[in-house]
Amino acid sequence: MAVSFASRLLIDLEWAILVYFLLVNGWYAILLMSAALDLRGHLFRIRHESNWRLLGSRVAPRISMLAPAYNEAATISESVRALLTLYYPNLEVIVVNDGSPDATLQTLIDRFELVAIHPIYRQQVPTKRVRGLYRSRRYPGLLVVDKENGGKADALNAGLNLASGELVCAIDADTLIEPDALQRMVRPFLLSDDILAAGGTIRLVNGSSVAGGRVVKTRVPRQLFAGVQTVEYLRAFLFGRLGWNRLGGNLIISGAFGLFQREPVIAAGGYTHDTVGEDMELVLRLRRRGYEQGGPKRVDFIPDPVAWTEAPETARVLGRQRDRWHRGLSDTLWRHRRVLFNPRYGAMGLIVYPYFCFVELLAPFIEVLGLIGLAIGVATGTLDLTFAGLFFLTAYGLGLILDVMTLMLEEFSFHRYEGLDDRALLLLWAALEQFGYRQLTVFWRMRGLIRFLRGRRDWGAMQRKGFGSPSTG
């Protein structure tokens, strides 16, 4: 009797999980169609647009680039040089050295001829003590802030206090932004008063050639982890975030490249310190305030502005990153749990937030539960191999179809990878993602969820190789 009940329960569990995955992938299909429609409309709108008109415009809003840096000596020179040569008429670059114990500050002083200035400014958002301010003799628009270590959020808040722009662009110091990216990113702010923030596309620089702070030759990484992440990033941006533009707006703007209205950010108290998901938390908090106080609340994803960043190439570093991302997601959703199914927040509360709770947050737990149940069922003979094969083929097949459709969006829109060998590699990495790599990411995300429940808020070390040469794996 007990055995029969346990068997029935196990079978019901597996079918419930299979239905869950089918529903999730059905929603992915809706997101993909939404992304395709939005991308088609976007490409049509920009086809005859001239970004060069903005270069001579006196009404171009001033943009302050905020680049927090901690132990970035390997990449800081290339990154700052790229920022200083962006094609934008009214630009300020603020690099915040967050108490780096390495040579980050000295590298900046030497490479950009920095001189100390009086640290006089209005502190609108509390931060750790600023030890010094520096201006460049060669680049008047470059300001470097040296402060005590307080974490990324504290560094960004220090930059907010010193920024003079109407818009602030938060980036990572190890990020390379394409020359015309800001002209493209500022577009929605010029067309609508309801735009609170906008995010651009992040692509991986691993495997590509960099010179003078620019990606001069784009290649798909040959190394396994970097290669599979390339497909992941394309999927996340070209169908994930783009799809949400029509379905309730985005909750995430990558901390590596996002543009915000400065005043709402300051009014909301800046970035939160006690979380590792400060970028998502800020976006969700700003959108909530927009609904509650009647201010701007739209957050758009713009696919054509591109920033390049270096992805981890070892399991150890990648695991720390995914662990941290999931802890940040968990913390943000918990802080703003009142949004869940709350009609006060429109589509954000009724569609977007529930998706992030039941899919992005809980999917690793559901997948682990399904795999454990599947293994027990096959080992005990409760489930037959036909069902197990159906379960695997369904999950693998739908995932592969989604990846192929994403690669098709890339091919027919921006076409960044031109070589036949690069396209073949993208397909190979998409096919291999489900074997081992996906299971590792599930483990790392589960670990992040458990650590969040235990109160862990550390970032973990993120070693980088720098942009000096392409990575061949």
N, C-alpha and C positions, 0 to 999 in steps of 0.2 A: 504493500500500500504506500509506504513512505517512498520506496524507490520509484513507483509509478508517479507519485505526486512531484518528486524532484525532477523526473524526466520531463513531465509535462511543463513544469515551470521553466526548465532549461530551453525547451523547444519554443515556448512562448517568448522567452527573453530574446532568443536569436531572431525570431521573426520580427519582434518589435524593433530591434536594432537595425535589421535590414530595411524595414519601413522608414526608420529615421534617416538612414543614409540615402534612400531614394528621395525622400522629401527634401533633404538638404541639397542633393544634386539637382532636384527640380528647381529649387530656388536659385542655385548657381546658373541654371539655364536662363532663368528670368534676368538675372544680373548680366549675363553675357549678351542677351538680346538688347537690354537697356544700354549696355556699353557700346554695342555696335551702332545703335541708333544715335547715341550722343556723339560718338566719334565721327560718324558720317556728317552730322550737322556741323560739328566743329571744323572739320576739314573744309567743308563748303564755305563757312564764314571766313576762314583765314586765307582762302585761296588767292584772293586779290588784295589782301591787306598789305599795307606798307608799314612795317615796323620802323623804318628809317624816319618817318615823319615825326615820331616821338622824340628822336634825338635832338631836334631843333626846337622842340616845343617848350614854351615858357611855363606852361601849366602842368607839366609832368610832376606828379607828387614826389616829394623827396623820400628816398628810401634809405633807411639805416640798416646795414648788414650787421647782424650780431653773431659773432663767431667765438663761442667759448672754447678754450684750449686747455687741455691737461695732458702733459707728457706727449706732446705732438711734435717734438723736434724733428722727427723723420719726415713729416709731410707739411709742416706749417708754412715753409717758404713758398712751395708750389701753390698751396691753397690761397694764401694772401695775394700772391702775384696774380692769380687768376681773378680774384675779386676786384683788384684794382684796375683790371683791363676790361671789365664788363662794359658792354655797350649800353650805357644809360646816362642821361644828361645831368641828373641831380642825385648823386650817390655819396653816401658816407659809409665807411667801413670801420667797425669797432671790434677789435680782437680783445677778448678778455682772458688773460692768463690766470687761471684759477689755482694759483699757488703751486705750479708745476715744479717738482724737485729736479727735473731734467733741464736741458738747455733750451727749452722753448723760448723763454724771454730773451736770453742772450742771442739766440738765433735771430729773433725779430729785430733786436737792437742793431746787430751787425749788418743784416741784409737790407734793412730799410732806413738806416741812418736815423734812428729815433733819438729825440732829445726830451728830457723831462720837462713837464709843465706843472703849474700849480693845480693841485687836485681840488678845484672849487666847482661844485655842481649841486643841483637840487636833488636830494634823495627822496623820491616819491615812494619807492618800494624798499623796505629794509633789506640790507645785505651784510655780508661779512665786510670787515674793514678793507678799504681800498688803500694799498700801500703807495701807489704812484700812477701817474698818467703820463703818456708819452705821445708826442707828435712826430711825424716823419718830415725830415727836411725835403725829401724828394717827392713825397705824395701828401699834399695838404689834407686830403680827405681821409687819411688813415689815422685812427686814434687807437692806442694800445693801453689797456687797463691792466695793471698788476694788482692783484688782490689776494687776500688770504683764502685758503681752500675752503669752499663751501658746497661744492657739487655743481653739477651742470645747471640746475634751476637757479641757484644763487648767482652763478656767473651770468646767466641770461638776464636776471633782474638788475644786475649791475650795469649791463649794457643798456637796458631799458631806461635807467636813470640818466644815462649820458646821451642817449639818442636824441637827435633833433628832427628826425623825419616823421612825416605823417604816417608812413607805413614802416614796419620793421620786418626784416627778413631773418628768421632764425635758421642758422645752418650749423652743421658740424664743421669743426676746423679742418677735418681731413676730407672735405668735400670739394670737388671741382665743378664749378657751375659753367655751363656753356655761355659764350659771349652774349647772345641775344635772349637769354632766359628771362631776365627781369622785364624786358620789353613785352614778352609774351605773358608773363605772370601778372603784370599790372593791368592787363586788358579788362578783366571783369570789374575792377574797382573804378575804371573810367566809365563803364557802361551801366552800373547799378549802384544805388546807395545802400542796398541791403546786403552787400557783400562784407562779411565779417573777416573772412580769411580765405586763402587759396593755397593749394598745395600743388607741387609739380611732380614730375616723374623722377624716380631714383633708378639709375642703372649702375651696373657693377663695372668697375674699371679693371678688375683682374683680367690679365691676359692682353689688355690693350696697351698701346704705346702712348706715353705722355711726354710732352716737351713744352717748356715755358708755361706750365700750369694749364695746358690744354690737352685733351685727348685727340691725338692726331691720326691714330689708326685704330679702329674698333675691331676687336676680335672676341670670339666666344672663348672663355677660359678652357684650357685643356685639363685642368685639375678637377677631380670629381666633385668635391664639396662646392667650390666656386662655380663650376658649371651647372650643377643642379640648382644652386641659388639664383643663377641668371634666369632660369625658367620660372622659378618662384616669384622673382621680382616682377617679371613681365606679367605674370598672372595676377599678382596683387594689385598692380597699378592699371594695366590696360583693360582688365575686365572688372576687378573688384572695386576699386575706388571710382573709376569712371562710371561704372554701372549705378553707383549710389547717387550720382548727380540728379537722376530722374526719379529716384525712389525714396527721397527723404533727406538727401545730403549726407556728407561724410562726418564721421566721428573722429577720424584720425587724419592728422597731417604729419608726415614724417618729420621728426626733429632734425633731419639732415637738410630739409629745404621746405620752408613754409613762409608765407607772407601774410602779415596781420595788420589790421588797423591798430595803431599804437595806443590811442586813448582808451578804448574799451579794455585792452589788456592791463593797462595801469589801473583803471577803475576797478577791475576785478581782483587787484592785488598781485598781479604778475604770476610767475610760475610758482607752483607749490613745491616746497622743499622735501617733505617727508614722503616722497613717492619716487619710484624709478620709472614711472610712466608719465612724466610731467607734460609731454607734448599732447598726448590724448586727453589727459585730465584738463588741461587748459582749454582745448577745443570744446569739450563737453560742458565745462563750466561757462564758457563764453556763450555757447548756444542756449544753455538754460537761462542765463541772464537776458538774452535777447527775447526769448519767449515771455519771461516774467516781467520785464521792464519795457518791452515794446521797442527795443533797439534792433540793430542789424543782427541777423541770425543765420544767414546763408553761408555755408562753407563749401566751396566748389573745388573740384579737382580739374586741373588744366593739363592735358596730356603732353603738349609740345615743349614746355620749358623742361630742360633736363639738367640734372645734377648727377655727377659720378662719384661713387664712393667705393672704398675697398672692403670686400667681404672677407670674413674669416675663412681660412683655408685648412684649419685643423678642427677635429671634432671637439677638442677641449674648449677652444675659444668660442666656436659656434654654439656649443651647448650652453655656455655662460650667457651668450647673447639671447638665445631663445628662452632660457629660464627667466632672464630679466624681463623680456618682452611680456611673457605671460603673467609674471607677477605684477607688472605695470597695468596690464589689462584687467586683472582681477581686482586690483586696488581701485582703479578708476570706476569700474562698474559698481563696486560696493559703495563707494563714496556717493555716487549719484543714483542709488537704487530706487529713489522715489520717482525717477523718470519712467520706470518699467510699466508699460500699459497705461500710462497716464495721458488722457486725451488733451490735457492742458498743453502738452509739448508736441501736438500734431503728429506728423509722420515719424518724427524722431522718437517719440515715446511709444508709438503703436507698432512701428515696423523696424526701424534701424536699431534701437536699443535692444529689443527682444532678440533680434538676429545675433547681435554680438554676445548676448548672454547664452543663448541656447545652441549656438553654432560655434562661434570663435572661442568662447570660454570652455564649454562643456564637451566639445567634440573629442578632445584627447581622452577624457574619462570614458565617454561612450565607446570609443574605439578600443580602448584597453579592455573594457568590460566585454565587448563582443569577441575579441580575440581569445580571452580567457575562457569564456563560455563555449566558443567554437572548439578550442583544444580539449576541454573537458568532455564535450559532447562526442567528439570523434574518438577520444581515448576510451570512453565507456560504452561506445556503440549506440548512444542515445540519438545522435545525429549521423546520418549517412554521409558518405564522401560526395555524393551528388550535390547535397545542400551546401557542404563546405566549399566545393568548387564553384557553385553558383554565387555564393557570397563573395569569394575572392575575385572572380571574374567581373562581377558587377561593380565592386569597388574599384578595381584596377581599370576596367574598361571605361567607366565614366570619368575617372580622373585623367586618363590618357586623352580621351575625346576633348575634355576641357582644355588641356594643355595644347593640343593641336589647334583648336579654335583660337586660343590666345596667340599662338605663333602666326596664325593666318592674319589676325588683326594687325600684328606687328609688320608682317610682310606687305600688306596692302595699304598701310598708312605711313609709317615713318621709315621703315626699311633700313635700319641701322646696320644690320649684318649682311654684307653684300656677297661674300664669298660662298661658293657652293659647299665648301668644307665646313664653314661656320653654320650654315643652315642644317647640314646633316648632323653636326654636333648638338645643336639645339634639340633636334628630334631624339637623338641618343640619350641626352640627359633627361628629357621628358619621359622616355621609356624606362630609364633606370631609377627614376625618383621613387617609385613605389617599392623597390626592393632594397630594404635596409635603411635608406635615408629617411623615408617617411616614418618608419618605426622609431628611429632615433629622435626625430623631432617630436613625436608623440611622447616619448619618455621624457625629453627635456621640458616640454610644456607641462606634463604631469608633475614633474619635480618642481617647476615654478609655482604651480598651484598649491602644492603641499607647503612649500617654503613661504608663500604668502600667508597661508593659514597659521604658520608658526611665527609670523611677524618679521621675516627677513626683508631688509631693504638695501642691502649692499649691491653695488654695481658689478664688481668682479673686474679683473684685469683684461684689457683688450689690446693685445700686442698687434702691431701693424708693421708691414714690410716697407711701406712707402711707395712712391710713384716713380722711382728711378728707372725701372725697367719692367717690361711685360713679364707676367708670371706664366711660366710654362708648365708648372706642376711637376 
